[in-house]
Amino acid sequence: MALPNIFERKNSEILISRIESLNSNTVPKWGKMDVAQMLAHCNVMYEMVFEKLHPEPNFFMKFVLKTFVKKIVTSEAPYKHNSQTAPIFIIKSSKNFESEKKRLINYIQKVQELGELHFDNKASHSFGNLTIIEWNNMFYKHLDHHLNQFGT
């Protein structure tokens, strides 16, 4: 079954509505992050796409990621609860809920406004060039997983 298309306004608005339903006291159903850390964690993926704040993996690491991780991240199969994440995505410090929420919403809107053609065969930070479907699955699945984690 195909995942909802994050490039369609109605689907990105549904995700934004789910994010808007969170508050700084929302408690996770599983995991160690608080809600502000979860939002910051979700922002890392968009930082990799738009901000270039994180160094790209070296050739060997990129090969490993493309060979063993890419399919997990870009397929339709849901993530397992408490699955291991890359160190760059681990948020240990306290984060400001409102600023992280605003950043995440802005990133979702930017993806939707740029549209799927912008991402068609665009190189990702870790996996090389991705198809529109792979970009969609990566964006949508990660957000959906963590919004479910926080009951929305």
C-alpha positions, 0 to 999 in steps of 0.5 A: 500500500502506498504511503500518503503523498506528502507533496499533496497539500491535503496530506501535508496539512494533515501532518501539520494538524497532527503536529499542532495537536501536540503540546509541551506536555504530550507524553510518548507511548514509547521511547526516551525522547520528550515531545520537544526532542522528538520535534528536533529529531524530526527536524534533523532530516530536513536540516540535511536537505535544506540547511547542510548543517551536518557533514555528509558521510564519507564514501565508505559510510555512504556505501554502507548506508545505501546498501543496508539502510536505504531500503529501511528508510525509503520503503513503505514498511513502517519503522519498529518501535524503539528501533536504533537511529543514527547518532546524528538524529539522537537529541540529548539536550533540552529543546524549545517545544514551540520553536522546534514545532514551528521549524518542523511545520515550516519544513513540511510546508517548504517540501510541499511548496517545492513539490515532487519534481524538485525532489525527482532524482535529487541527491540525498544526504546519505543515500545518493539520488532518490526517486519521488516515491523514495523521498515521499516515503522517507519524509512521510514515514518518519513523521508518521512514526513519531507522531504515532509515538506521541499519540497523534 
